[in-house]
Each structure stands twice: as structure tokens, then as C-alpha cells.
Amino acid sequence: AGYEDLNDAARLSADPTFRLIGSPKIWDRGAALTSTLHWFETELLTREENLVGLMAVNRDVIGQAETLDRSDRTVLDIGSSESPMHGEQEGGAYNGHFESVCYHPLFLFNDHGDCLSTKLRPGNVHSADDWDELLLPEIERQQVEGQHVAFRADAAFAKPEIYEALEKRGVQYAIRIPANENLEWAIAELLFRPRGRPSHKPLVRYKSVQYQAGSWTQSRRVVVKVEHHAGELFPRVGFIVTNLRLPSRAVVRFYNKPGTAEQW
């Protein structure tokens, strides 16, 4: 059918690892070819019980790897991505951010880059839709295992209900939030470049402020990073809401570590 995910089927069918996983009977001729993969997608993957089983297998394998990790801390990253459509599949819709007709799946990762859970969604839903279906069961699972859980997400997940759910469960978090006039007034002194000839090296400054948006039930800590770059008229400014008790620079470094979701 020309689907993008089958472009490499012929090459991968000769891959030694895939041939070994498949069966000794096919070592001499390769693993699944495009015809078999089409059948897998259009028949096996259309049955709900098979999808549930595949998800369970994925989580069990990751769970075995987690038993080898001696760390008592787990960091969870959540993010959405684009899955372009190649036909008239059900649930596809135009997404203005990606400027394409697509699905808009949601992914949950650990700090090793393992995909813990995912949800296929219509292309026109908000990035944070169904966050609780993926995130809350994983937090509970990790805490039952005695793990201290931390969480990172971009500004699409800057929602009061997410902050409150994390705080209720004792989860530390760092979530980027959009700029607004009140926040910019709180850091006004950092928005202006110091007098004198600008350095070729970026000037980076940090600040921590207490801030309460109109939709919040309480004030929260917001860490700000301001960067002045040579040749740029305006500074680059980022705001992160957090309950981490770390210096501002360390909070920013913690937030900047993910990126797995962007690769999918």
C-alpha cells in the first residue's frame, strides 16, 4: 500500500537478528516480507485483545530491565508526535501545528528512552489530551516498586490539573509554561542587556519567582532562564514551573535533558 513503515521490510527481512527471532525454518530465506506485514497490520492488529497483549509484552520487557537498574529514582517524560496519514484512515484529521492530516499519538518515556506507554489519538486533539491515562498508572506502578518519581513536559502540558495530580502523589516536576505579561514584569531587569560592547559568548542569567496564575489555586515556583545572544535584538526567555528544590540553573538542566519524544 506504500505505507512509510513498510519501506524497509525487504531489507530487514534479511537482517540476522530478525531471522533468528523468527524461526529456524526461515533462516535461509529471511523473516517477514511486506505481504506478511500487511496481514499483520490489517488483521492481527485490528483485534483489541492483540493490541492489549502487545502493550503488556512491551511493559513486561521494560520491567525486567528496570530490575537491573539500582537507582531508586525514575524520571518520566511525556510528549506527543505526528503520525502522517497515507489514505482515508478513521480518526485522521488536519493538525494546524504539524500542517498535515495525521494521527496525534501520545507517548510516555522513562529517562533511559524506553517507551513505557502510548495512545493513538485523532489528529485534531490537543497535545495533552488523555495524559492521565498514560501518566497516572505509571506513577502508581513506579511508586509501588519504591521509586521516587520525577516528571518533565513541555508547555503543552502546562495545566493546573496536572500540577495538582503530581503534587498530590508527591511527584517532583519541571514543566515549561508560556510567557505572559505578568511573568515578564517579574523579570524585567533581566530582559535588558547590560551596557557596553556585547560579548560573542551568550549572556545567560537565571531567576526564581513565586507566581500564581488566575487558574491556579496556589502560588508555585517559576524558574526563568534569559539568554542574550550576539546579533540578536531580543533575548531568548524560558519559564519553567517546578516544585524541585534545586538551584535555578539545575532545574533548567534537569528540564533540558529529555528529547526522546521529539525523536519518535
TORVEXMI-290529 format. One line per 8 residues: their letters; for each residue x, y, z of N, C-alpha, C. Coordinates in pm, whole numbers. Example, Ala and Ser with C-alpha at 12.3 -4.5 7.8 and 13.67 -1.06 7.14 Angstrom:
BEGIN
as> 1319,-569,780,1230,-450,780,1320,-330,780 | 1285,-225,708,1367,-106,714,1290,3,787;
END
This chain:
BEGIN
agyedlnd> 83,-121,0,0,0,0,86,125,0 | 215,112,4,303,228,3,315,297,137 | 276,228,245,287,290,376,435,307,412 | 463,417,477,601,452,506,670,347,592 | 595,287,686,660,195,781,694,60,718 | 660,37,590,696,-87,524,807,-69,421 | 859,51,411,963,77,310,1086,-11,329 | 1119,-43,452,1241,-117,481,1217,-266,503;
aarlsadp> 1096,-314,472,1062,-453,503,1154,-551,432 | 1182,-528,305,1265,-623,230,1406,-630,287 | 1461,-513,322,1598,-511,378,1601,-577,515 | 1502,-545,600,1502,-601,735,1471,-750,737 | 1406,-799,633,1376,-942,630,1502,-1027,625 | 1613,-968,578,1740,-1040,571,1830,-1012,690 | 1783,-930,783,1863,-896,900,1883,-1021,987 | 2006,-1051,1027,2031,-1174,1105,1950,-1183,1233;
tfrligsp> 1932,-1070,1301,1857,-1073,1427,1712,-1109,1403 | 1650,-1047,1302,1510,-1078,1273,1495,-1223,1228 | 1588,-1271,1152,1581,-1411,1106,1593,-1506,1224 | 1679,-1472,1320,1696,-1557,1437,1572,-1558,1525 | 1511,-1439,1539,1390,-1429,1621,1275,-1506,1556 | 1269,-1501,1424,1157,-1560,1352,1143,-1710,1374 | 1225,-1788,1311,1216,-1934,1322,1334,-1996,1249 | 1385,-2110,1299,1493,-2179,1226,1452,-2220,1086;
kiwdrgaa> 1321,-2235,1065,1273,-2280,934,1296,-2174,825 | 1313,-2048,866,1325,-1943,765,1462,-1877,767 | 1559,-1936,835,1691,-1876,840,1753,-1860,701 | 1717,-1950,612,1778,-1947,480,1708,-1853,383 | 1593,-1800,418,1521,-1715,324,1473,-1582,384 | 1497,-1558,511,1460,-1428,568,1333,-1431,649 | 1307,-1321,716,1190,-1308,802,1073,-1248,724 | 982,-1183,795,856,-1136,736,879,-1035,624;
ltstlhwf> 817,-1060,510,822,-968,397,698,-878,400 | 687,-791,302,578,-692,304,440,-757,306 | 421,-866,235,290,-930,233,250,-978,372 | 346,-1035,446,318,-1081,582,291,-963,674 | 367,-856,659,348,-739,744,213,-673,719 | 168,-671,593,36,-617,563,-72,-696,636 | -59,-830,633,-154,-916,703,-150,-890,853 | -29,-870,906,-14,-842,1049,-86,-713,1086;
etelltre> -73,-611,1002,-134,-482,1032,-285,-481,1012 | -331,-544,905,-472,-533,869,-561,-636,936 | -502,-744,990,-583,-846,1057,-548,-858,1206 | -424,-894,1237,-387,-915,1377,-400,-786,1459 | -352,-675,1405,-353,-551,1482,-489,-483,1484 | -588,-539,1420,-723,-481,1428,-802,-544,1542 | -746,-641,1610,-816,-706,1722,-767,-645,1853 | -862,-600,1932,-828,-529,2055,-746,-615,2149;
enlvglma> -779,-745,2159,-706,-831,2252,-559,-844,2214 | -529,-837,2083,-390,-845,2040,-314,-717,2072 | -381,-603,2056,-317,-476,2090,-286,-470,2239 | -381,-513,2321,-359,-514,2467,-243,-606,2501 | -237,-722,2433,-128,-815,2459,7,-759,2422 | 15,-689,2309,142,-629,2267,187,-523,2367 | 93,-442,2416,128,-341,2515,181,-406,2642 | 119,-517,2683,163,-586,2804,304,-643,2787;
vnrdvigq> 331,-700,2669,464,-755,2641,569,-645,2650 | 540,-530,2588,634,-419,2591,665,-376,2734 | 560,-363,2817,582,-316,2955,654,-421,3038 | 626,-549,3014,693,-655,3089,842,-659,3058 | 877,-641,2931,1019,-642,2892,1092,-526,2959 | 1031,-408,2958,1093,-292,3023,1104,-316,3173 | 1000,-380,3230,1004,-410,3373,1121,-498,3410 | 1154,-595,3325,1270,-680,3351,1399,-600,3350;
aetldrsd> 1408,-504,3258,1527,-419,3253,1535,-331,3377 | 1419,-285,3425,1418,-197,3542,1469,-268,3667 | 1452,-399,3674,1500,-471,3791,1652,-471,3798 | 1719,-446,3686,1865,-440,3684,1918,-301,3717 | 1829,-203,3721,1868,-66,3750,1866,-45,3901 | 1980,-11,3957,1990,3,4102,1942,139,4152 | 1905,227,4061,1860,359,4102,1722,351,4167 | 1698,440,4264,1567,445,4329,1485,564,4279;
rtvldigs> 1526,618,4164,1457,734,4109,1424,710,3962 | 1304,747,3922,1260,734,3784,1211,870,3735 | 1254,907,3616,1208,1030,3553,1120,994,3435 | 1002,1053,3430,907,1027,3322,897,1149,3232 | 899,1125,3102,882,1230,3001,760,1197,2917 | 675,1295,2895,557,1274,2813,560,1372,2696 | 508,1330,2583,507,1418,2467,423,1358,2356 | 379,1443,2265,300,1399,2152,383,1410,2025;
sespmhge> 335,1345,1920,406,1347,1793,307,1336,1678 | 361,1342,1558,281,1335,1436,298,1199,1371 | 186,1139,1331,190,1017,1252,111,1044,1124 | 180,1081,1015,110,1121,892,22,1009,837 | -88,1049,777,-179,952,716,-147,935,569 | -174,816,520,-149,784,379,-276,730,314 | -387,790,347,-515,744,293,-629,807,370 | -740,736,379,-860,786,447,-886,707,574;
qeggayng> -782,682,654,-799,604,775,-889,676,874 | -964,597,950,-1055,651,1050,-977,725,1159 | -1025,840,1198,-963,916,1306,-861,1018,1261 | -825,1015,1136,-730,1114,1086,-796,1251,1075 | -716,1354,1097,-768,1490,1088,-652,1585,1064 | -685,1705,1017,-581,1805,992,-536,1864,1124 | -404,1872,1142,-345,1932,1262,-272,2059,1220 | -314,2173,1273,-256,2300,1234,-111,2315,1274;
hfesvcyh> -70,2254,1385,69,2265,1430,162,2192,1333 | 124,2071,1294,208,1992,1203,179,2023,1057 | 68,2095,1032,27,2131,896,13,2007,808 | -53,1905,861,-73,1782,786,-196,1710,838 | -247,1619,756,-352,1529,801,-283,1409,864 | -315,1382,990,-236,1285,1064,-313,1230,1183 | -250,1135,1250,-286,1100,1387,-195,1181,1479 | -235,1191,1605,-159,1271,1701,-133,1186,1826;
plflfndh> -44,1086,1817,-23,994,1929,47,1059,2046 | 21,1001,2163,82,1046,2288,177,937,2337 | 297,978,2384,399,883,2427,444,915,2570 | 476,809,2644,534,823,2777,665,745,2780 | 774,812,2820,907,752,2822,966,757,2963 | 1061,668,2990,1144,685,3109,1273,754,3069 | 1359,779,3166,1480,856,3138,1586,777,3062 | 1561,648,3037,1651,569,2952,1606,574,2806;
gdclstkl> 1495,640,2779,1443,648,2643,1351,534,2606 | 1314,449,2703,1222,339,2676,1079,392,2669 | 1004,350,2568,865,390,2555,781,302,2648 | 727,361,2753,651,285,2853,507,264,2811 | 451,363,2742,311,354,2702,284,453,2590 | 181,426,2513,145,516,2405,-5,506,2378 | -59,610,2320,-201,611,2286,-217,677,2150 | -282,606,2058,-312,662,1926,-437,748,1937;
rpgnvhsa> -426,874,1891,-538,968,1904,-567,1032,1768 | -689,1086,1751,-719,1159,1627,-624,1277,1609 | -609,1319,1485,-511,1423,1455,-543,1560,1509 | -669,1587,1547,-707,1722,1586,-724,1740,1736 | -677,1645,1818,-690,1662,1962,-574,1746,2016 | -593,1802,2135,-487,1879,2200,-373,1786,2241 | -253,1840,2246,-135,1760,2279,-148,1688,2412 | -217,1749,2509,-223,1692,2644,-344,1602,2666;
ddwdelll> -432,1587,2568,-549,1501,2587,-508,1360,2629 | -580,1305,2726,-560,1167,2776,-429,1149,2851 | -369,1260,2896,-243,1249,2970,-256,1158,3092 | -372,1165,3159,-390,1089,3282,-394,938,3257 | -443,896,3140,-450,753,3109,-311,690,3102 | -214,766,3057,-78,714,3046,3,739,3172 | -6,861,3224,85,902,3329,51,846,3467 | -74,855,3509,-109,819,3647,-87,671,3677;
peierqqv> -126,578,3589,-96,437,3620,54,408,3629 | 135,477,3547,279,454,3553,339,510,3682 | 290,624,3727,337,678,3856,306,581,3968 | 183,529,3969,143,433,4072,230,308,4066 | 255,258,3946,338,138,3930,479,161,3984 | 538,275,3952,674,305,3997,680,324,4148 | 581,388,4204,583,412,4349,561,285,4428 | 482,192,4374,465,62,4438,599,-13,4445;
egqhvafr> 683,11,4343,816,-51,4340,917,24,4426 | 872,127,4495,961,202,4584,1042,311,4516 | 1001,350,4395,1074,452,4319,1026,592,4354 | 1120,686,4359,1086,828,4366,1069,877,4222 | 955,936,4194,921,970,4056,933,1121,4033 | 997,1157,3922,1003,1295,3875,945,1300,3734 | 906,1420,3691,831,1433,3566,875,1558,3492 | 883,1547,3358,916,1661,3272,817,1667,3157;
adaafakp> 787,1790,3112,699,1804,2995,712,1945,2941 | 672,1960,2813,678,2093,2752,552,2172,2783 | 540,2289,2722,434,2383,2759,294,2333,2724 | 283,2234,2636,151,2179,2604,86,2114,2725 | 168,2077,2824,118,2009,2943,116,2102,3065 | 120,2232,3040,115,2331,3147,-31,2351,3187 | -83,2259,3265,-223,2260,3306,-232,2245,3458 | -317,2323,3524,-330,2314,3670,-365,2174,3718;
eiyealek> -451,2102,3643,-489,1969,3689,-371,1873,3689 | -274,1896,3601,-154,1811,3600,-67,1845,3721 | -46,1974,3748,33,2012,3866,-26,1950,3992 | -158,1964,4006,-225,1918,4128,-217,1766,4141 | -232,1694,4030,-223,1549,4035,-83,1504,4076 | 19,1572,4026,156,1537,4060,187,1570,4205 | 145,1687,4249,170,1727,4389,99,1635,4486 | -21,1593,4452,-98,1502,4538,-25,1370,4557;
rgvqyair> 48,1328,4454,117,1199,4458,264,1212,4497 | 307,1331,4534,445,1351,4577,546,1341,4466 | 506,1376,4344,595,1368,4228,658,1505,4203 | 790,1508,4188,858,1632,4153,849,1654,4003 | 838,1779,3962,816,1806,3819,884,1934,3776 | 906,1943,3645,954,2064,3579,881,2071,3446 | 793,2170,3432,708,2182,3314,721,2323,3259 | 752,2333,3133,763,2465,3071,626,2530,3062;
ipanenle> 619,2661,3082,493,2733,3071,510,2850,2975 | 403,2889,2907,413,3000,2812,440,3132,2886 | 503,3223,2816,528,3356,2872,398,3435,2877 | 391,3528,2971,280,3622,2976,330,3753,3035 | 248,3854,3030,291,3989,3071,331,3994,3218 | 258,3925,3305,289,3928,3448,426,3865,3477 | 455,3755,3411,585,3692,3431,698,3780,3378 | 675,3843,3266,779,3928,3208,806,4050,3296;
waiaellf> 701,4104,3360,724,4214,3453,806,4169,3573 | 787,4044,3615,859,3993,3732,1008,3976,3706 | 1047,3971,3580,1189,3953,3547,1237,4068,3457 | 1172,4181,3466,1200,4292,3374,1348,4330,3372 | 1414,4321,3488,1554,4364,3495,1647,4272,3416 | 1602,4149,3386,1684,4054,3311,1665,4065,3160 | 1564,4139,3117,1533,4146,2975,1619,4246,2900 | 1692,4328,2975,1776,4429,2911,1921,4387,2919;
rprgrpsh> 1990,4400,2808,2132,4366,2803,2213,4472,2878 | 2313,4432,2957,2396,4529,3027,2466,4624,2929 | 2499,4740,2976,2567,4838,2891,2706,4788,2853 | 2755,4842,2743,2888,4806,2697,2883,4717,2574 | 3000,4689,2520,3009,4606,2400,2964,4464,2432 | 2869,4410,2355,2821,4274,2384,2927,4169,2356 | 2928,4067,2438,3022,3957,2422,2975,3862,2312 | 3071,3797,2246,3034,3696,2148,2975,3572,2216;
kplvryks> 3010,3554,2342,2957,3442,2418,2821,3481,2474 | 2718,3395,2465,2586,3430,2517,2589,3466,2665 | 2514,3568,2701,2496,3606,2840,2373,3535,2893 | 2391,3448,2991,2282,3367,3044,2260,3401,3190 | 2135,3431,3225,2100,3463,3363,1976,3385,3404 | 1966,3358,3535,1856,3280,3590,1790,3357,3703 | 1664,3323,3726,1591,3382,3837,1478,3289,3877 | 1445,3289,4006,1334,3210,4058,1233,3304,4121;
vqyqagsw> 1105,3291,4083,1000,3378,4135,882,3293,4180 | 804,3346,4274,677,3285,4312,568,3348,4227 | 485,3266,4168,387,3316,4073,258,3235,4086 | 145,3303,4072,16,3236,4074,-70,3285,3958 | -96,3198,3863,-184,3232,3752,-328,3235,3800 | -413,3297,3721,-552,3310,3761,-623,3176,3776 | -580,3074,3702,-645,2943,3707,-583,2851,3813 | -479,2898,3884,-414,2817,3985,-478,2842,4121;
tqsrrvvv> -481,2739,4204,-535,2752,4340,-429,2795,4440 | -303,2798,4399,-194,2838,4488,-78,2889,4404 | 13,2957,4471,132,3005,4400,233,2892,4387 | 314,2900,4283,415,2799,4258,545,2865,4216 | 653,2790,4228,784,2841,4189,798,2837,4037 | 844,2945,3979,873,2951,3837,1019,2991,3819 | 1093,2909,3748,1234,2935,3719,1244,2995,3580 | 1324,3100,3568,1337,3172,3442,1482,3165,3394;
kvehhage> 1497,3141,3265,1629,3148,3202,1623,3252,3091 | 1715,3346,3095,1720,3454,2995,1856,3448,2928 | 1856,3443,2795,1979,3436,2717,1987,3554,2620 | 2097,3627,2626,2125,3733,2529,2234,3682,2435 | 2204,3677,2306,2299,3629,2207,2345,3743,2118 | 2472,3740,2081,2527,3843,1994,2452,3845,1861 | 2418,3965,1817,2348,3980,1690,2198,3964,1698 | 2145,3936,1817,2001,3922,1834,1948,4038,1917;
lfprvgfi> 1843,4102,1868,1788,4219,1933,1717,4185,2063 | 1643,4075,2063,1564,4037,2181,1621,3912,2246 | 1608,3902,2377,1661,3783,2447,1571,3661,2427 | 1629,3545,2448,1553,3420,2450,1514,3393,2595 | 1384,3377,2618,1335,3364,2755,1255,3235,2769 | 1281,3161,2875,1205,3039,2903,1159,3035,3047 | 1035,2989,3068,977,2980,3202,944,2834,3232 | 980,2789,3353,955,2652,3395,890,2654,3532;
vtnlrlps> 770,2596,3542,706,2582,3673,755,2451,3735 | 789,2456,3862,852,2339,3925,828,2337,4075 | 836,2218,4133,839,2203,4278,971,2143,4323 | 1069,2140,4233,1203,2092,4267,1273,2192,4360 | 1343,2140,4458,1418,2226,4550,1565,2228,4508 | 1587,2273,4388,1720,2281,4332,1749,2425,4292 | 1877,2462,4279,1909,2594,4225,1847,2609,4086 | 1823,2732,4048,1754,2758,3921,1826,2695,3802;
ravvrfyn> 1957,2707,3799,2032,2652,3687,2016,2501,3681 | 2014,2434,3796,1998,2288,3800,1858,2248,3752 | 1758,2327,3783,1622,2299,3735,1618,2304,3583 | 1682,2404,3525,1684,2418,3379,1758,2300,3316 | 1869,2260,3376,1945,2146,3323,1862,2019,3331 | 1789,2001,3439,1702,1883,3452,1594,1885,3344 | 1533,1999,3321,1428,2009,3220,1482,1981,3080 | 1603,2026,3052,1659,2015,2916,1710,1876,2881;
kpgtaeqw> 1711,1783,2974,1765,1650,2946,1679,1566,2854 | 1544,1580,2856,1466,1491,2769,1481,1527,2623 | 1401,1465,2540,1407,1488,2397,1370,1362,2321 | 1345,1255,2398,1311,1128,2335,1185,1140,2252 | 1083,1206,2308,957,1214,2237,971,1282,2103 | 1063,1379,2093,1080,1451,1969,1141,1364,1860 | 1205,1253,1900,1269,1166,1801,1170,1068,1739 | 1053,1051,1802,959,948,1755,869,1006,1647;
END
